[in-house]
Amino acid sequence: MLETFVHAYRRTGADPPFGDPRGHHGVAMEGYFWRLSDPASGRVIVALTGVSRDARGGAWATAALAAHPAGIVRTAVAPEADADPRRLAVRAGALLRADEESLEVDLGEDAWLRARFEARAGWPRRALGGVGLGHLVPGLGQYWHPHMLDAQVSGEAQLGGRRLSLTGMRAYAEKNWTPYAHGFPSQWWWGQAHGFDEDGACVAFAGGRLLGMHAGAIVVRVDGELVHAVSPPAPMRVRGGAHGWRVQARTARDVVTLEGEADGAPYRLPVPVPRERRAEPDVSAMHLAGRLRVQVRRGRRVRFQGTSRLAGLERGGAG
């Protein structure tokens, strides 16, 4: 009976305390996202898939690869897909296959990737995930969980006419999901970066509009510690336009300030419309190599301050 209850509870989008949000929830749309970056070469590669349920309950998926500075975007739709409810494991037809240790994407002869992740720094807090107490609440419009904050990458990729070694790149991975058939919220913002002077530092943030106010989360991993602000209940201020992001949030001890600036034209990545088995191409605008300045302050003391020039920054939806 307990297993049946937990299964039904997770189908609302929620997770019990000490559950594993990496497992598939069986909801209308569950997105899986990986970002590989290398400050030394200036390269960034993004891979993603969204496993969705159509009007009859059948599973299908979008898949995409994008690369900077090559300017490459490749997208495709898999007519069938599946994901494991117990762990991180997803397959989008013949297009994409991934688990916590590896990622394989095949979108054609000029767009494929084979990567392995080692020395992984996973989510360090077992009780709750990226949206904190929000994971316990059934039926939220969007849930978010950054499950791999850092990893060393090995492997290779073919992007356009060039074969690339992935060795030396750093990896980040997250999930987002919604129990609602309309998929993504009407407005959202997002960002992620490695490439700070301090090796292993990682920043990720995501949010949107909820009941007329800003709701979201910020994660800063530095010195092996995690600074994690979630709104609500933490106060959060968000300001930005098409090319700028400023997010500030407070925890019980720290004030986190993020300032992002986009560079160049955005990449357009697919946003699934679950019930209709199609993707909307022009809803999400993601910059693969922007600038992100980060400060974590505790009282008068600055715990961490740094700038990445290889940040991912995204705005989506209307407004």
C-alpha positions, 0 to 999 in steps of 0.5 A: 500500500505504501508503494502504491501511495508513493507512486500516486503521490509522485504522479502529482509532481511531488516527492516525499522527504528523502525521495530521489527526484531523479526518477521519472514521476510519470507526469505530463512532461519531464525534462532532462538537461545537460550542459558541458563547458570548457573555459579554456577553449570557450566551447559549450555543448547543451543536450536535452530531452523532454519525455511527454505524455500525449492525450492518450497517455502515450510517451514521446520525446523531443531531443536537441543538441546545441553548440557554441561557438559553432552556432549549431542547433539540431532538434528531433522528435522521438515517437516513443520514449521511456524513463525509469521511476526509480533512478536517473535513466531515460531513453528518447527512442534512438535519439538519446540515452542517458543515466547518471554516468553517461549520455549518448545523443544521435541526431544525425551524422553531423550531430552526435555525442558520446560522454561519460561523467566521472568525479561527479558532485551530486546533490548533497542534501538528501531530504529535499531537492532543488525547490526545497519544501516545494517538492512536498507540494502536489500540483505545482506548475513546475519543479526543478532539481539540479542533480549533478553540480559538477563532473569531469567529462570524457568522450567525443562528439561530432558537431557540424563538420568537426570532431571534438574531444570532450576530455577536459570539459565540465558537466552540469545536469538538471531536471524539470517537470510539470504534472500539467498538459500545457507543459512549461509555465507562461514565463520563466528564467534560468541560468547556470555556470562553471568557469569561475576562478575557483575550481569546482564552483558551480552556480544554477538558478531557475524561477518563474511567476507563481500567483503574481509573485516571483518563485524560484531557487538559487544554488551556489556550490563553493568549497564543497558547500552548498548555498541554497535559497528558495522562494518562497519562503526566502525573499527574492528580487528579480529584474531583467529583460531580453539581455540582462538578468539580476536575481537576489535572494536571502537565506537565513545567513547569506545574501546571494546576488546574481547579475547576468548579461547575454552575448549575441543572438540566443539559441532557440531550443524546443519546448514540448507541447505534451498532449499534441506531440509537437514542440514550439521552437520560438518560446525559449531563448537560451544564450550559451555563453553569457557573463554571470557575476556572483556574490555570496555575502554573510553579514559584512563578509564576502564568502564568494565572489566570481565571474564566469564568461561562459554562462548559460542564460535563458528567458522563456515564455511571454513577458 
